[in-house]
Amino acid sequence: MSEIYLQRIMGTNEKIRMQTRQHWSVLIRDVIFEAISIIAIIVLVSLVLAFIVPGAWVVILYALIFFPAVSAVWDILEWYNHRYIITNRRVIQIFGVLNKNITDSSLEKVNDIKMEQPLFGRLLGYGNIEILTASELGVNRFTRIAHPIEFKSTMLNAKEEMDQPERVLDRTDQAEIAHAINQVSRLLEQGKITAEEFKRIKTHLLN
């Protein structure tokens, strides 16, 4: 997946915090059958060449390697293009080689994050992340992703930054600000400050 395509789906002022893929063990699991098939064909052809007079059909046997080889290349491309991305706004999952499929969860709607990491996952560095959201999808599950601890931490930090609202003033704060504005207003009426100074001070207090 080109970085140009990734930038095209990003929003204004949206920044990438972390990218990861499924663990390399997933790739090995997907291509192991093709690898075994290729080795089996090579061994079979070698035995034929050793004990039987070569013929045109030997070339056909070699040609059979093409199919598992193409399948293995396709699995590699799928693994490479399947990405999990955290931005300052959302969590994005992109997969597909020719046809792109994108699902995302807004950090605002993330209610909980669960991580599962079995023994081999701790040793090899993979795990499952489950995101519980308030959207219609409800649960978004990322299976056997690499660096799950860092992924979860980055997501939590990005959500915390997004969830930090402007400080809500309580009644005491509001009363103090109103009192301060009244005092500044009196200074304006008394001619001790200019209208521009009053406006600047009032804006500062309200902010």
FENTA-V488435 format. One record per residue. OMEGA is omega in whole degrees, 0 to 359 (none if undefined). NEAR is the number of other ideal C-beta (glycine too) atoms within 8 Angstrom. D_LAST is the distance of its C-alpha to the last C-alpha in Angstrom with 1 decimal. Layout:
OMEGA:NEAR:D_LAST  OMEGA:NEAR:D_LAST
//
This chain:
183:9:43.9  177:5:42.7  178:6:39.3  179:6:39.1  180:9:39.4  180:12:36.7  181:7:34.3  182:6:35.2  180:8:34.0  177:8:30.6  178:5:27.5  181:3:25.1  177:4:23.2  184:10:25.3  180:6:26.7  177:10:29.8  182:9:29.5  173:9:33.1  175:8:36.4  178:10:39.6  170:11:42.8  184:11:45.4  181:11:47.4  178:6:50.4  176:9:52.7  178:11:51.8  179:11:53.1  179:8:56.3  183:7:56.8  186:9:56.6  185:11:59.0  179:8:61.5  179:7:63.7  180:12:63.8  179:10:64.6  180:8:67.4  180:9:68.7  179:12:68.9  180:8:70.6  180:8:73.1  179:13:74.0  179:9:74.6  181:8:76.7  180:9:78.7  179:11:79.4  178:8:80.4  179:8:82.9  180:11:84.3  182:9:84.8  188:6:86.5  183:5:88.9  179:7:89.2  181:3:90.2  178:6:87.1  181:6:86.8  182:5:84.5  175:6:82.9  177:11:81.6  179:7:79.3  178:8:78.1  177:11:77.2  181:9:75.2  179:7:73.5  178:9:72.3  183:10:69.9  187:7:67.9  176:7:66.5  179:14:65.1  178:10:63.8  179:8:61.9  179:9:60.6  178:12:59.4  179:8:57.7  178:9:55.9  179:12:54.7  179:10:53.4  178:9:51.5  179:12:50.0  182:12:48.9  184:8:47.4  178:11:45.5  185:11:44.2  173:12:40.8  189:14:37.9  174:12:34.6  174:13:31.1  178:13:28.1  181:9:24.4  189:8:24.7  173:9:28.2  186:14:31.7  172:13:34.4  180:13:38.1  176:14:40.3  183:9:44.1  181:9:47.0  179:7:49.0  176:3:49.8  181:5:47.8  174:8:44.3  185:7:42.8  171:8:39.2  180:8:37.5  178:8:33.9  178:13:31.8  179:10:28.0  179:14:26.3  185:6:24.3  180:9:27.7  180:14:29.3  183:6:30.2  179:6:32.6  179:11:34.3  178:8:37.9  175:11:39.9  181:8:43.7  179:10:45.6  183:7:49.3  180:5:51.4  176:6:52.3  177:13:48.7  181:9:47.7  185:6:50.5  177:8:50.0  175:8:46.2  180:13:45.6  179:13:44.4  177:12:43.2  178:14:39.6  182:12:38.9  177:15:35.5  184:10:35.1  177:13:32.7  180:4:31.8  181:8:33.3  180:3:36.8  175:8:38.3  185:6:37.3  175:8:38.6  187:11:38.5  176:8:41.0  188:11:41.5  173:6:45.0  177:10:46.1  178:16:43.3  178:10:43.3  184:8:40.9  181:14:39.7  178:9:38.0  180:9:35.8  180:15:35.2  180:11:34.0  179:8:31.8  179:11:30.2  179:14:29.5  179:9:28.0  179:9:25.7  178:13:24.6  180:10:24.1  178:8:22.1  179:8:19.7  184:10:19.4  180:8:19.1  181:5:16.1  172:5:13.6  186:3:9.9  179:4:10.2  183:5:11.4  173:6:11.0  185:6:14.5  180:5:15.9  178:6:15.9  181:8:12.2  180:9:11.8  180:8:14.7  179:8:13.5  179:11:10.3  178:8:12.6  179:8:15.2  179:9:13.2  178:10:12.4  179:8:16.1  178:8:17.2  178:13:15.5  178:9:17.1  177:8:20.4  178:10:20.3  180:13:19.9  180:6:22.8  179:6:24.8  182:5:24.4  175:5:23.1  180:9:20.1  179:6:20.0  179:6:18.2  178:6:16.5  178:9:15.3  181:13:14.1  181:8:12.1  180:8:10.6  180:10:9.9  178:10:8.6  179:8:6.1  180:7:5.2  180:10:5.4  179:6:3.8  none:4:0.0
//
